[in-house]
Amino acid sequence: MLIVNIQKLNSIDASAPQGNEDSQVGLMRAICLIRLRRFDDVRTHLEAMSDWPGQDEEIASSEFLIGWFYLQEQNHEGASASFTKVVDQYPNTPSGKKAKQLIERLVPR
């Protein structure tokens, strides 16, 4: 089922004009890749999405997920940098609020 969804997303991407990437489609692709446990592909995809146009929450979510992957690797410095970027640029989004909570847990007092 997920592979079919990836194929559908590839088809949607192929039909979109260059430079007109859709951040909603991008997040759906990231979720599918996560469920397929293709973590290297997810990170590469999410990092590419940082330059895509989109709604604040979609962009914040993609950066938040990058930070989450850093956390899973025990890379607290990378996670903190990603979460700080979300908080600085998108503080009023749900991802911004979650990122702020995680930063507070990562920074020793």
Backbone bond lengths (Angstrom), bond angles and torsions (degrees), N, CA, C in turn:
res aa  C-N    CA-C-N  psi(-1)  N-CA   C-N-CA  omega(-1)  CA-C   N-CA-C  phi
1 M - - - 1.457 - - 1.528 111.19 -
2 L 1.348 117.71 -46.58 1.460 120.22 -178.85 1.520 111.30 -66.34
3 I 1.326 116.85 -36.54 1.465 118.93 179.70 1.519 109.72 -65.22
4 V 1.322 117.06 -37.60 1.464 120.70 176.11 1.524 109.61 -62.09
5 N 1.355 116.87 -41.68 1.459 120.21 179.20 1.529 111.11 -64.03
6 I 1.327 117.72 -40.93 1.466 120.92 177.19 1.518 109.33 -61.18
7 Q 1.322 117.08 -42.38 1.469 120.55 179.44 1.528 110.50 -63.14
8 K 1.318 117.49 -40.61 1.471 120.91 177.31 1.535 110.34 -63.75
9 L 1.324 116.44 -42.91 1.466 119.75 179.23 1.526 110.51 -64.94
10 N 1.323 117.40 -38.24 1.464 120.37 175.78 1.517 110.76 -60.41
11 S 1.323 116.16 -40.99 1.462 120.88 179.11 1.527 111.31 -64.21
12 I 1.332 116.34 -42.10 1.471 120.55 178.09 1.526 109.62 -63.42
13 D 1.331 116.50 -45.16 1.462 120.52 179.29 1.522 111.42 -60.70
14 A 1.322 116.77 -41.92 1.461 120.90 -177.77 1.522 111.48 -65.19
15 S 1.333 117.31 -30.18 1.462 119.85 -178.66 1.526 112.90 -84.84
16 A 1.315 117.44 -13.41 1.471 121.24 179.93 1.524 109.90 -79.93
17 P 1.328 117.14 141.82 1.470 119.60 176.49 1.529 110.55 -61.55
18 Q 1.330 116.58 147.18 1.463 121.20 178.22 1.528 109.17 -57.83
19 G 1.304 116.74 141.68 1.460 121.28 179.45 1.510 113.30 79.54
20 N 1.330 117.04 4.20 1.460 120.70 -179.12 1.520 109.96 -121.66
21 E 1.323 115.96 47.32 1.442 120.59 -179.03 1.516 110.01 -66.61
22 D 1.298 116.34 148.74 1.455 122.67 -178.88 1.524 108.60 -104.97
23 S 1.326 117.28 118.64 1.462 120.29 -175.90 1.525 111.82 -68.64
24 Q 1.334 118.74 -27.74 1.468 119.94 176.32 1.526 109.83 -66.64
25 V 1.324 116.22 -45.18 1.460 120.33 176.95 1.524 109.25 -62.34
26 G 1.324 116.76 -39.35 1.452 121.03 179.01 1.521 112.54 -60.82
27 L 1.336 117.03 -42.24 1.463 120.03 178.15 1.525 111.54 -68.29
28 M 1.329 116.62 -37.34 1.463 119.02 176.26 1.524 110.59 -62.39
29 R 1.329 116.13 -41.20 1.464 120.45 178.14 1.540 109.18 -62.39
30 A 1.317 116.96 -43.63 1.467 120.24 -179.67 1.524 110.77 -60.59
31 I 1.312 117.34 -42.75 1.466 121.04 179.29 1.526 110.60 -62.95
32 C 1.332 116.41 -43.45 1.472 119.60 177.65 1.529 110.62 -61.43
33 L 1.317 117.10 -43.93 1.467 120.50 -179.87 1.528 111.43 -64.56
34 I 1.333 116.61 -36.97 1.468 120.28 176.85 1.530 109.81 -62.23
35 R 1.309 115.86 -46.68 1.468 119.28 -178.77 1.520 112.12 -65.87
36 L 1.323 116.65 -28.06 1.467 120.60 175.30 1.526 111.47 -82.67
37 R 1.335 116.53 -1.75 1.470 123.82 179.74 1.532 111.68 61.74
38 R 1.325 116.42 34.13 1.460 122.39 176.79 1.527 107.73 -97.75
39 F 1.328 115.53 67.71 1.459 121.77 -169.72 1.527 113.71 -66.27
40 D 1.316 118.24 -36.67 1.468 119.39 177.45 1.523 110.47 -63.62
41 D 1.330 116.37 -41.00 1.464 120.48 178.08 1.524 110.96 -65.37
42 V 1.328 116.34 -38.34 1.473 120.46 179.91 1.517 110.50 -62.34
43 R 1.313 116.36 -48.73 1.465 119.01 -177.38 1.526 110.61 -61.65
44 T 1.315 116.75 -45.99 1.465 120.24 178.99 1.524 110.29 -58.78
45 H 1.323 115.74 -43.46 1.468 121.05 -179.71 1.530 111.23 -64.43
46 L 1.331 116.77 -46.14 1.468 120.13 -179.29 1.526 111.72 -64.36
47 E 1.321 117.19 -38.96 1.466 119.92 178.34 1.526 110.63 -64.52
48 A 1.329 117.43 -38.18 1.465 120.41 176.93 1.528 110.89 -65.71
49 M 1.326 116.54 -33.73 1.467 120.44 -178.79 1.519 113.07 -65.98
50 S 1.316 118.58 -19.39 1.463 120.11 -176.96 1.524 112.04 -61.61
51 D 1.327 117.50 -20.05 1.468 121.15 178.40 1.523 113.15 -97.36
52 W 1.312 118.02 -1.55 1.460 121.44 -177.58 1.525 110.74 -81.13
53 P 1.319 117.04 149.49 1.464 119.47 172.57 1.526 109.35 -74.11
54 G 1.303 116.75 154.79 1.463 119.51 177.80 1.505 111.52 169.59
55 Q 1.304 114.37 179.61 1.455 121.15 177.66 1.531 108.66 -72.18
56 D 1.319 115.58 151.43 1.463 120.19 -178.34 1.527 112.18 -53.50
57 E 1.337 117.79 -45.10 1.460 119.57 -176.35 1.521 111.20 -65.49
58 E 1.316 117.99 -36.14 1.469 120.22 179.15 1.523 110.80 -66.13
59 I 1.320 116.30 -43.38 1.463 120.61 179.90 1.529 109.66 -67.77
60 A 1.339 116.20 -42.74 1.465 120.68 178.36 1.529 110.27 -62.28
61 S 1.314 117.37 -39.78 1.471 121.10 179.63 1.514 111.64 -63.50
62 S 1.326 117.04 -39.98 1.465 118.97 -179.44 1.530 110.56 -66.76
63 E 1.321 117.51 -40.85 1.463 120.22 178.09 1.536 110.77 -69.37
64 F 1.324 116.73 -37.69 1.461 120.92 177.19 1.531 110.42 -60.15
65 L 1.333 116.83 -42.74 1.468 120.36 179.53 1.524 111.74 -63.82
66 I 1.320 117.53 -35.27 1.465 120.53 175.40 1.532 109.04 -60.32
67 G 1.330 116.11 -46.23 1.466 120.35 177.25 1.515 111.97 -60.51
68 W 1.323 116.56 -38.78 1.458 120.95 179.56 1.527 110.61 -63.28
69 F 1.330 116.45 -40.34 1.462 119.37 177.55 1.527 110.99 -64.08
70 Y 1.318 116.71 -39.27 1.464 119.59 175.44 1.534 110.74 -59.91
71 L 1.329 116.07 -41.83 1.471 119.69 178.46 1.526 110.93 -60.43
72 Q 1.319 116.56 -42.95 1.461 120.54 -179.33 1.525 111.75 -61.76
73 E 1.333 116.66 -27.30 1.463 121.87 178.12 1.531 112.07 -90.85
74 Q 1.326 116.77 5.14 1.461 122.43 -177.12 1.529 112.06 63.82
75 N 1.317 116.94 24.85 1.460 122.26 177.18 1.529 107.04 -95.13
76 H 1.315 115.95 83.32 1.464 120.69 -175.15 1.522 112.20 -68.73
77 E 1.311 117.57 -31.50 1.468 120.38 178.64 1.534 110.49 -65.71
78 G 1.330 116.91 -46.17 1.468 120.52 178.15 1.514 111.37 -64.60
79 A 1.338 116.27 -41.57 1.465 120.52 179.07 1.522 110.54 -62.29
80 S 1.326 115.97 -45.80 1.460 120.54 -179.30 1.528 110.90 -61.47
81 A 1.336 117.08 -40.51 1.469 120.67 179.31 1.527 110.65 -63.72
82 S 1.334 117.29 -44.39 1.469 120.37 179.77 1.524 111.01 -65.61
83 F 1.342 116.38 -45.32 1.458 119.67 -179.78 1.524 111.55 -65.02
84 T 1.325 117.25 -37.99 1.467 120.78 177.94 1.525 110.35 -63.13
85 K 1.311 116.75 -40.30 1.472 120.67 177.38 1.527 110.53 -60.28
86 V 1.323 116.89 -42.70 1.464 120.65 178.79 1.523 110.32 -63.19
87 V 1.334 116.96 -46.37 1.471 121.09 -178.41 1.528 110.54 -64.38
88 D 1.333 117.37 -42.17 1.463 120.93 -178.39 1.530 112.21 -67.00
89 Q 1.325 116.72 -41.13 1.464 120.09 -173.64 1.530 113.88 -93.51
90 Y 1.333 117.13 -27.74 1.466 120.59 -174.65 1.525 110.97 -136.91
91 P 1.338 118.47 56.00 1.468 121.27 -172.46 1.526 114.89 -64.68
92 N 1.319 117.92 -26.42 1.467 120.30 -175.06 1.516 114.14 -95.82
93 T 1.334 116.67 6.02 1.458 120.13 177.50 1.528 109.56 -88.73
94 P 1.330 117.62 159.52 1.467 119.24 174.95 1.537 112.05 -56.50
95 S 1.328 117.30 -39.41 1.468 119.92 178.20 1.518 111.22 -65.57
96 G 1.326 116.74 -36.98 1.461 120.66 178.05 1.520 111.77 -63.30
97 K 1.322 115.89 -40.45 1.470 120.26 179.61 1.524 111.27 -69.26
98 K 1.336 117.18 -40.12 1.470 120.19 177.51 1.526 110.32 -66.73
99 A 1.339 115.56 -40.48 1.466 119.87 -179.95 1.525 110.53 -61.98
100 K 1.327 117.00 -40.04 1.471 120.46 179.40 1.519 110.74 -61.62
101 Q 1.330 117.19 -41.84 1.469 120.73 178.19 1.527 111.09 -63.06
102 L 1.332 116.32 -41.43 1.465 119.19 -178.94 1.527 111.75 -69.08
103 I 1.327 117.30 -36.69 1.460 120.36 177.12 1.524 109.98 -60.74
104 E 1.327 116.01 -42.61 1.472 120.43 -179.72 1.522 110.85 -61.64
105 R 1.316 118.02 -32.14 1.467 121.44 178.10 1.524 111.68 -77.53
106 L 1.331 116.63 -30.49 1.470 120.77 -177.03 1.519 113.20 -79.78
107 V 1.333 116.79 -32.12 1.457 121.07 -175.93 1.519 109.07 -86.43
108 P 1.344 116.65 116.73 1.468 118.56 178.90 1.522 110.92 -68.92
109 R 1.306 115.23 145.04 1.471 120.24 -179.38 1.497 111.19 -102.24
